[in-house]
Amino acid sequence: MGEFVTVGPVDAVEDNGMVAFSLGPKRIGVARRGDTFYAFDDLCTHAACSLSDGELEGATVFCPCHMGQFDLATGEVLDGPPPKAIRVYPVTAVNGELQVQI
């Protein structure tokens, strides 16, 4: 497994919201549902749209371009045109900072 890296402050992600953080050339999306955080590759596997610009319902993200759906706990495609799953990452909040295992 990789190391945990700080991507940003916990309060940057509102409850029931999503934000994308840049880690070099990589964009990591982080979604928040209460005290639970999900970290994922931010680009849809169908048309490379930013998933963090989409809608969040429970642990499901809806791509804003063609409404593909992904399970943020597993990365699995739930519906729509995406041809493959997105990568998901372990994420934790430590001292007010979000840390993602890359």
C-alpha positions as CSV (number, residue, x, y, z in Angstrom):
1,M,0.0,0.0,0.0
2,G,1.1,3.6,-0.6
3,E,1.6,6.4,1.9
4,F,-1.1,8.7,3.2
5,V,-0.8,12.3,1.8
6,T,-2.6,15.4,2.9
7,V,-4.9,16.7,0.2
8,G,-6.7,19.5,2.1
9,P,-8.7,20.6,5.1
10,V,-11.7,18.6,6.3
11,D,-13.9,21.7,6.2
12,A,-13.2,22.2,2.5
13,V,-15.8,19.4,1.9
14,E,-19.3,20.3,3.0
15,D,-21.6,17.6,4.3
16,N,-23.3,15.9,1.3
17,G,-20.8,17.6,-1.0
18,M,-17.7,16.8,-3.1
19,V,-14.5,18.6,-3.9
20,A,-11.6,17.8,-6.2
21,F,-8.0,18.2,-5.1
22,S,-4.9,18.2,-7.3
23,L,-2.0,15.9,-6.4
24,G,0.5,16.7,-9.1
25,P,-1.2,15.6,-12.4
26,K,-3.8,13.5,-10.6
27,R,-7.2,14.8,-9.5
28,I,-8.6,13.1,-6.4
29,G,-12.3,13.7,-5.6
30,V,-13.4,13.6,-2.0
31,A,-17.1,13.2,-1.0
32,R,-18.5,13.6,2.5
33,R,-21.6,12.1,4.0
34,G,-21.7,13.1,7.7
35,D,-18.5,11.8,9.3
36,T,-17.8,9.4,6.4
37,F,-15.4,10.5,3.6
38,Y,-14.8,8.8,0.2
39,A,-11.8,9.4,-2.0
40,F,-11.8,8.5,-5.7
41,D,-10.3,9.3,-9.1
42,D,-12.2,12.4,-10.1
43,L,-12.4,11.7,-13.8
44,C,-15.2,9.5,-15.2
45,T,-14.0,6.5,-17.2
46,H,-16.4,7.3,-20.0
47,A,-15.7,10.9,-21.1
48,A,-13.2,12.2,-18.5
49,C,-15.7,14.6,-16.9
50,S,-15.1,15.7,-13.3
51,L,-17.2,13.5,-11.0
52,S,-16.9,16.0,-8.2
53,D,-19.0,18.4,-10.4
54,G,-21.8,15.8,-10.4
55,E,-24.5,14.8,-7.9
56,L,-24.1,12.8,-4.7
57,E,-26.8,10.5,-3.4
58,G,-25.7,8.4,-0.5
59,A,-22.5,6.7,-1.6
60,T,-23.4,7.1,-5.3
61,V,-21.9,9.8,-7.5
62,F,-23.6,10.7,-10.8
63,C,-21.4,12.0,-13.6
64,P,-22.6,15.4,-14.8
65,C,-22.0,14.6,-18.5
66,H,-23.9,11.4,-19.2
67,M,-25.3,10.4,-15.8
68,G,-23.0,7.4,-15.3
69,Q,-23.2,6.2,-11.7
70,F,-20.4,4.9,-9.5
71,D,-20.4,3.4,-6.0
72,L,-17.9,5.5,-4.1
73,A,-17.2,2.7,-1.6
74,T,-16.0,0.2,-4.3
75,G,-15.6,2.3,-7.4
76,E,-18.0,-0.1,-9.3
77,V,-20.1,1.2,-12.2
78,L,-23.7,1.1,-11.1
79,D,-25.4,2.4,-14.3
80,G,-24.8,4.3,-17.5
81,P,-22.1,4.4,-20.2
82,P,-18.8,4.2,-18.2
83,P,-16.9,1.2,-19.4
84,K,-14.9,0.5,-16.2
85,A,-14.8,1.3,-12.5
86,I,-13.1,4.3,-10.9
87,R,-10.3,3.8,-8.5
88,V,-11.1,4.5,-4.8
89,Y,-8.7,5.2,-2.0
90,P,-8.6,4.9,1.8
91,V,-9.2,8.4,3.3
92,T,-9.1,9.6,6.9
93,A,-9.4,12.9,8.8
94,V,-6.4,13.7,11.0
95,N,-6.1,16.9,13.0
96,G,-8.5,18.7,10.7
97,E,-6.8,17.5,7.5
98,L,-7.9,14.9,4.9
99,Q,-5.3,12.3,4.2
100,V,-5.6,9.9,1.2
101,Q,-3.6,6.7,0.8
102,I,-2.1,6.9,-2.7
